[in-house]
Amino acid sequence: MLWLIFLVGPLRDRWAAGDHLVAAVSAAGLLIFAVLVVTVFALFRQPDWDDAEEPVPAGRAAWVLLAALAALCLGLTLLLGGTALPAAIYVGVAAIFMLPSRQSAVIAVLTGAAMLALPLLLPTLLPGWMEDGVPLYLALVPPAVWVGRELGMRGRRLRTLARRQQAEIAIIEERNRVARDVHDILGHSLTVITVKTQLAQRLIDIDPERAKAELADMERLAREALAGVRTTVGGLREVTLPGELANARTALAAAEIRADLPDPGTQPTDHSVLFGWVLREAVTNIVRHSRATRCTVRITTGAIEIEDNGIGLPADAPTGTGLSGLHERVAAAGGTLTLANRPEGGLRVLASFPPTPAATR
């Protein structure tokens, strides 16, 4: 608003020249003009893209204010001469703040055009305005302000959309994580429970005590699976390699598959959690699909390898949810998951990671 002080000089000149009425009316008009401009900027600003998806349509009050500003600007120009014409910049900027983008663009362009056209149409009333090329760049101020505001709003909108997309991607990734975890937990546990159920049915007449032990194991596994689902949904589920080695030994024994497993207490800590997930999924598939009689697990600092002597992986076998999730887990951690049929029969699952600098020293 301080820029309107430039009109104090013309007002003083009118008063000194004896045009007291013109000076008084102009001073009153300038004061009302300033109050309206302050009102526009305080109460009628269009929301930014951070606050609303679409511009708010201009109400009647906005158009009345804009018309009053334009009339006052024209009156000041006719009373004080061409030196008052730059006040039209406030009209264009007020339109930009009050009106939606398209409407404000029209007003901004019309304001700039009027600032150029009025001195040509009324040269006797607006002397001196066309000197020194001044009107050229002042007339461009309203369109320039409109362009600047549009660029700012579009930039904020793009940033807002980017944040929303990132949030949506994070939600999708979290859903996929929970889906993978629930599948891995329930798939493994239910597979072992199924095998133990079949075993208990065969033993119930010939070895009731062992059948009871298998039924107790089934109850324990069901409780563990339920607890695992609860903690996974809460984001608290942890898988450890020693724990999965112990679970694998139990599951393979229940399926009458001879297991050659390393000692859980002597395993390297690198990639322990991920190796636990790989072992869990591989053992689940061996028990469920392989028809194997033997399973061998080898673990090094940067790799875990699970082999069986079953039927292997059919060429047309679809990739299940578990293996898809396992591929995603390993790839996200920077490793490679390989599934290949062994020449002597059976399947080989290998999850490997490049050596770390510390490991190569």
Disulfide bonds with the S-S distance in Angstrom:
none
